[in-house]
């Protein structure tokens, strides 16, 4: 029997209110949910609610505080409880942001557990995103460093010796890299438009243990530019590292139609990129990062999951 693909989602993620004109808004998740439910994938998808924080015991706080100082976490909670504000000019805290961000971390932890249990992919459909967040400050729409937290949590699980993180968001995951680059048990790789926000991710950044691989991409790059890099560099890099789990910071803002960047991928190209990830390991947790054209974003997530299904049952999708 084919294992269903878990999708971790909660309506609470819609309540992180960034404002009517902010690109990282709840409409992103509404579009993805509608597109996935329109596929009639009842036999393939398993919608799961993340474990509530009050049912986590110390699991969530231990994972969170391993990356973020308690002072920063408390400051976000305080700001949310007192009407909201900003942690930087682009990064909004609303009254429900803290609760949504904590639940997003919980969803990533649940996703790690599901992938390790099933030895097959899962998807975290959560917001706010996380790959720009530094230990003591949020930035770039991000509050907590979801992927980095999940990687460190995974390393505490039985049988997990190494974790890979692939960031295909169009913006460099500066927060993730800063947190993991000194850990020899984590390998980080990013493809991103350069120069673009946040201005990090140069090719000469290799990490303390040659565990970082960055590919700055010029505006106008297409799948014809991405594929040779995956074939010749990224897949061999991770295959040599032999991760027990691959986390994908799945931003979809490298789409041609995205308003915030200039890379020219198509939604179907994310199925191609997912196929390369599956050459590395079937143990993949995809977690939503960016993507701001709702139609392109939603279709790209569909293509990602479709490729996972094809891997499990090539004649069924």
C-alpha positions, 0 to 999 in steps of 0.5 A: 500500500502506498503511504499517503503524503502528509500535509501539515496545515492549520487555519491559524496560519491565516491569522498571521496578519501582515496587512492588505498590501504585504506580499507575504499574506494569507492569500498565499495559503488559501490559493495553495489549499484550493489548488491541492483540494481541486486535484482530487488527491484524497488517496494521496494526501493526508491533511494533518493539523500540527501538534498544539504547543500545549500538547508538546511538553518540552519538545517544542521549546527545547527545539526552539530555544536551541536556536533562538534565545529565550529573550527574542522569543519572549519579545515576539510574544510580547509584541503580539500580545500588545497589538503587534508591530514590526521586528524589521521594516518588512517583517510584521507581528500581528496579534496572532503572529506569535501563535502562528509562528510557534505552530509553524515550528511545531508543524516542521517538527511534526514533518520531521517525525513523519518523514523519518517514520514513513521514509517518504516525503511530507509537506509543511504548508505554514507561515510565517516563513523562516529562512531569513530569521537569525537567532536573535532577530527576524527579518525578510518576512521571517520570525523563527528559523523553521528549517534550521530548527527542524535540522537540529531537532532531526539530529536528536532523533534515533538513526539520524547522523546527517541532515541536508538542507536545500534552499531553492527560494529565489532569495538566499537563506541567510538565516539558515546558513548562519545557524548551520554553517558551523555544524559538520552534521548539516550540509546547506545548499542554496540557489538564489538570484544575485544580487538580490535581498539579502545580499548574502550567499556568495559562491565563495562561502563554503562553511567551516567544514565545506558543508555550504554550497551557494549558487548565485543565479543571474536574473533571467535564469531558466530551468536550462540554467538550473538543471546542469547545476543540479545534475553536476553539483547539487545532487553529487554534493548531497549524495556524497554527504549522505543525509538521513533527511533532506529539508527543502526550504521550498520557496516558489518565488523563482517563478517568472511571474513572481513580482519580487524577483527576476528568475524565470522558472515555470511551475512545472519546473518545480516538478523537475527540481523535486525529481532531482531531490528524490535522487538524493533520498526519499526522506524529504520534508518540503517546507513553504518559504516564499512565492508571491504570485498566487497562481504560480505559487499554487501550481508549483506546489501541485507540481512538487507533490505530483512528482512525489506521487509519480515516484511512489506510483509512476502509473497513478498520476 
